[in-house]
Amino acid sequence: MKNNRITAASFLCCVLIAGCDKKSETEIPLPPVEGDEIVPTNYSNADNWMKVDTSRTKNVDVFYFYPTAWSRGEGDPYLADINNASMRADAPKELISQASAFEKAANIFAPWYRQLDVSWMATQLTLEERFPYFRGAPLTDGIAAFEYYLEHWNEGRPFILAGHSQGSEMVRELLITWMKDHPDVYQRMVAAYIIGYSITQDDLSNNKHLKFANSAGDVGVIISYNTEAPEIGGNGKNLTVIDGSIAINPISWTRTGDTAFASQSKGARKYNKETGEYEDKGPLADARVNLERGTVICSTVDVDEYSLKGYEHIFPRGVFHIYDYALYYHDLEENAVLRANNYTKNAINGK
């Protein structure tokens, strides 16, 4: 692995979305990395929780990590503080657009956690160099929040882990690190939805306790995919797609290269800019696993409409990253209910 502390010289060629003053950027301290002394966020403080379902009417919980939800200004740190105003303003929208897909199946718990700046990581760090930073402050907070939730709110219920993008990387790290040492807790995991980030074959080979989903209803498994068009612009790179990625089809829940047609989907959920509301839509997206890239290919939506504009150096045209949940929202919703029910049935039957 390369030195995970990038040099000051490398900052001289920084290219960030908002642009940057080279001198000021080189003076910004780097975030802590795995192995540094990092004080976790205090999760006994109710203000450090975005969502705590106090009703707890379901037999299953979902522990949710939101995706990157802040915009770094010129000269700002590369790590968002737990009280970052931009993050606090934007992340709750993801409860509506993403975490709500699990409401029929589970009680929702979602902590605030410190996040890294995606543009900095994409332009300044290799893939290997990113992981020690993820395992620094973000994962420190993720573990602290999850442990607090287990001790104070879970009450022995089975749970779903879910995230998107940087949030899914937190789920991935929690599975690889913390869960390995807590098999008793891991046995209560219904499923882990690592959407908009990658799980690779190496991840599975190097962590024998992990299992990837093979069908719609298996439990104790990982569900993962990144959504793309048949053709990707630029250099074809997608920040969240790692070599060796594997994926499952979010309509048919198979891992073959067969196409699941849009008519088979349970439907999408999309934001209406005019009304400011999220609206349920009928089926919009087909789905086919690209076995070579380990992604899900959607060929039935307008490429320009669903590509993320202004972030082409991270997500080139044809990457539908911000719509990973939206295009298959009701498929995910139904699937979470199925897996939760299957876990409960298996527990009753002693399986």
N, C-alpha and C positions, 0 to 999 in steps of 0.2 A: 504494500500500500504506500502511496506517495505521502509525503509529509502533509498532514491535514491542516497545517497553518500556512496559508498562502502568503507569498512574499509581498512586501510593499511595492516592489517593482511591478508585480502583476496588476496592481490596482491602477497603474498609470494608463492602462488601456481599457479601463472599465467602460462598459457600454450598458447603461441602464435605461429603462423605458423613459424615465423622466429626464434623462441626461444628468450629468454630474460635473462638479468642479473637481478637477483631478487632485489638486492639493488638499482640499477639505476631505475628500473621500479617503485618501491614504491615512488620514489621522483618526479615522473612526475605529474604535477598538473592535476586535473580532469577538464573536460570541463564544461562550465557553463550550468545550467539547467533552465528550465522554472521558471520564477520569479526572476532570477538574472538580474542585470542591464547589458544588452548586446547592444553594438553599432552595428547597421546593416551595412552591406557593402554598400558603396556608388554606387548606380546604375546609377547616372548621368555620371559616368566614363565609357566611351565606352569599356574600357579594361576589365570591369567586366561582359561583355556579350559575350557568346560563339557564339551566332547566333542571328542576327536581320535581318529579311527579309525586306529589304528596298523597294523591288518592290511592295509588298502588292497587288499582282494581284488577289488574291482569296478573296471571300466574307467572309471567315472564317479564324481565326487564330488558331494555336496550341501553347500552352505554355508548354514547355517540361523540365522535370527535369531528368538529366542523373543518372544512377546508380552509386554505389560506384566505383570510378575511380582512386584510389591512393593506393599505397603500403606503409604502415608504416614501417619505419626502426627502429632498436633497439634504444631505448632511445628517440624516437621522441614523440611529443604530440599525444594524442588520437583524436585530432581534426585537420583536414587539413585546413591550412590557405587558404584564397581565391586565393593566388598566388602559391600554392603548385605546384611544377614543375611536379611531377608525375601525379597529377590530370589534369593539363593543357595539358599534353602530351597524356593522354589516353582518356579523355572524348570526344574529337572531333570524335573519332572512332564510338561512339555511335550515333552521328548524322547520320552517314552512315548506321549503322546496325539497328537502331531503329527509330529515329525521321523521317527518310526519308520515312517511311511507311505512313506518314501523308501529304507528299508533294503534292499529287494529290488533297487533300481536303483543305489544309490550308497553310497560311503563317507561317513560323516557327520562334518562339522566344524562346531562351534558355539562361538563366543566369548562370554564375558561382555561386556556393554557397558552403559554408563551409560544410564539411562532417565528420561524425564520423567514427572511425576505426571499421570495422565489426568484426574482430577477438577479439578485446577487449570486445565488447558488447556481443559476443556469449559466451565467456569463463568466463566473470566476472559479468555479469548483468542478472537478471531475466527479463522476458518480461515486467513486471510492472516497473522495474527500468530503462528500456531503454527509455520509452516514454518521461520522463522529459528532457532527453538529446536531443532527437529528437526535442523537442519543445524549445530547447535552441538556440544555434547559427544557426543550419541548417534552422529551421522554421523562425527564425528572418530574415534571408536572403531571404528565399522563399517569405515571405509576402512583404518585402521591394521591391523585384524585381517585383513581380506581381503588386503591387500598382504603381510602376514607369511605367511599361508597360501599364497599364490601362490609366494613365494620359497622357502619351506622344505618344503612338503608336496605341492603340487599336481603337480609333475613333468610338466606339460604335458597332464594329463588334461582332457577336457571336464568341465563342471560344471553343476549345477543350483543356482539361487538359490531359497531358500524362506523364508517367514516367515508371521507372523500378526499382525494388528493393528499395534501399534507396530513390531513386527519387520518386517512387510510394508512399512511406511513407510520403513524402512531399506533394504529391497530397492529400492523405488521411487527413493529418493534416490541410491542407488549406481548405478542404471541411468541416471538423468538426468544426473548430474554426472560421476562417475569414468569410467564406461564410454564416455562420449562421447569422452574423451581417450585411450582405450586400445582402439582397434578390434581390435587383434590378440588381446587377451584376450576381448573381446566375441564374437569369432568362435567361441570354444570353449564358449559358453553353450548348453547344451541347451535350457533353458527357465527362466523365472522365475515362481515361484508366489507371486503377491501376493494372498494369501487374507486376507479380513477387513479389507481396506483398498481404496481406490479407485485405479483408473487411468482417466483421463478422455480424451475425444477431444482435448481441448486438449493433454494430455500427449503424445499421439502426434503431433499437428500441429506442436507446438513442438520435437519431438525426432525428427527423421526417421530416426534409427537404430533407433528402437523399432518393434516389430511386435506386434500382438495376435493371439492364436491364433484360427484359424478352423475347426480340426478336431481330432480326437483325437491325430493323430500329427505335426503340423508342429513344426519345431524352430527354435530361435533366437527364441522368441516368449514373450509374457507371458500367463499364465493368471490371471484375477482374478474374484472374486465376493464378495458379502456376502449372507448367507442371512437371509431374512425370512419372516414369515407373510403371508398375503394382505392382512391389515389390521394397521396399526401404531397403537399407542396414543399417548396424549399429543398432541404437536404433529406427530407423524409423522416427527420428525427422528431420524436415526441418525448418531452421531458419525463413523463411518467411511465414510459414503456422501457423496460430494462431487457437486455438480451436474455433470452431463455424464458420470457414470460409465458404463462399459461392462462387460459381464459375459459369461461363457461358461457354458453349462449343464454341470455336473460329472458328469452321467450320459451325455447324448447327445453332449457336446462340440460343440454347435452354438450359434450366437448368435441363432437365431430365437426367437419367442415360443411355440413349440410345447412342450407338456408331455412330459417324460420320466417315465414312471410309476415308482413305487417298485419294482415287480417287475423293472424293467430295471436297477436299481442292483446293484452288486456287494456292497453291504452297509455297515453302520455299525460304529463301535467306540465303546463307551460306558463311562463309569466307574461301577462298582458301589460305592455308598457302604457297603454292608454288608460286602463282602469287601475293599474297598480296592484292587481290581484293575480294570484295563481289560479289557473283554470284547468279543469280536467278536460282532456281531449280524447277523441277516439284514437284508434291505432294509427300511428304515424310512421313507425320505424320497423323495418325488417331487421334481421340479425343473422350473421354468419361468422363463425370463428375462423379467423385467419390463423391457421395452424403454424405458419412460418413465423409470423410476428407475435403471435400470442395475444391478439386483440380481437375485438368484435367489430365487424364491418357492417355499416348501415348504408344502404344504397338508395333509400326512398325519400330522403329529405334534401332540401336545397343546401348545397355545400357552403355557399357564401353566407346564407342566413344563420347556419349553425356553427360556423367557425368563429373563433374568438378573435375579434379585430383589435389591433394595437399590440398584440402579444405574439406576433408571428415568429420572433426569434426563440420563443419557448414552445408555442403551439402553432405550427404552420397551418396554412389553409388545408382543410380536410380533417383536422383534429377536432372532434366534438366534445372536448373535455368537460366543459361546463354543463353539458347536457347528458352526462352519463346516467344520472338519476332520472332526469326529466323524460327522456325518450322511452324509458321502460318503467316509469313510476309505478303503474298499477300491476305490472308483472312482479316487481320487487315486493309490493304490498301483499299480494296474494301469496308469494313465496314465503315471506316471513311468517305469515299465519300458518301455512302448511308445516314448516319446519318446527315452529313452536308447538303445534299440536302433536306432531310426531314425537318430539322429545318428551312431552307429557305422557303420551301413550306408552312409550318405551319405559319410562320411569315407573308407571303404574304396573306394567307387566314384568318389571324386574330385568329388563334388557340392558 
